[in-house]
């Protein structure tokens, strides 16, 4: 009798396990992967940091998305049309459910977009033209713009749709602003419609996603579970890959590319990132935060900015620090981005003698002290780049007090204007258009612009052109104005472009992922042989 009971109990447990196990395609497996830093929040509107946004696209989905070829395609909206220049109508996909089982409808889209453009939202700069969003019926919404805008679809690709009922229940219908120390239920919990849902979260340690068995789309992946581990140390990340602890990781330390490629069962995928790495100047305050120059701001003098530019030896940085794998930049935007003008790609020449002369002309023959802030877990060799720049500036008399910190601390300092000079990477995402540079980096904070310009750079002629570009639907005319605006800004030396960083991912044999120039690991396309 005991044996019969045991067998029946075992069968019951087996049936229960089958019922509760997350379903998945034949051959599905767990994917273990790593990146150099962690997701900064589970709230899709908390940070304008690309990795956090890209990670959360596995959980939250937009109305329109980029596919593996970086072409726009329908997602939670099945179609759209322009009713008039300032009104776009979107038809929503039927039968979509959030991870908690709630159906997607127009109320969710309205609440999500209003949350994204809320004055307290750090995300509002991603929808600069949106004035309002209104429900037409349960599966139709109209987005009303302040003015005609050619890039609305591009902008919407980053706006994950949230469940209004869930937000209301959990008191997070309005966004929290982490730069002000605010958090909400959505900061640590999720409820999207995407291909994966959150199983567990240990900040700075491990985040586990499981495949969504009720996803509306046909899965092109064969994953059951994704285990993400942030591994800051380059050496530790590589060791984890080669030991089999993880299956996929990025970025690959440049010094380890050849070693990984020589190791049987592993390969490195390579390309160029759309992101331009740059140094930005804080021209906003009358006096810098960490300088020995009191009563004035030396960075407001174009001679000082040119001196700092011409003291940076990019050939050395490219060869030694980037192992010859970066692409030196003279223009701000990468060549792949619409609006890039090759005629503007020439850099000011490296010339320490000219740098010293310019500093002397500006009234700083002995140089001066200034703070240089850098992340040490965000960009490829970011800390090493800043150390090299600091050393180069020291040769012309500028003593840069280097502060390297985690990206969480770094971006909070940047966004609140606490830096003198800082390292930043900008890729115009989600626009894939040079207008992103002009509206967010080279415009003063106004009309949801200037969100990446805490340094206070202003050129009224550039601002005037940005206003025209934002509503221009004629593409040749629009691109001509973009080049003109870039030329005006470049002549002001508001920042120092350095390079487009190399894009290097490493996988073990049998792991198939798509290398995207936008640095977004679209793991809903990943398969394991």
Beta strands, then each sheet from edge to edge (+ up, - down):
strand 1: 29-35
strand 2: 64-66
strand 3: 72-74
strand 4: 77-84
strand 5: 87-92
strand 6: 130-137
strand 7: 140-145
strand 8: 196-202
strand 9: 206-211
strand 10: 223-230
strand 11: 248-250
strand 12: 266-281
strand 13: 327-328
strand 14: 368-375
strand 15: 398-405
strand 16: 421-426
strand 17: 495-508
strand 18: 511-512
strand 19: 527-528
sheet 1: 8+ 9- 10+ 1+ 11+ 17- 12+ 16- 14- 15-
sheet 2: 8+ 9- 10+ 1+ 11+ 17- 13+
sheet 3: 2+ 3-
sheet 4: 4+ 5- 7+ 6-
sheet 5: 18+ 19-
end
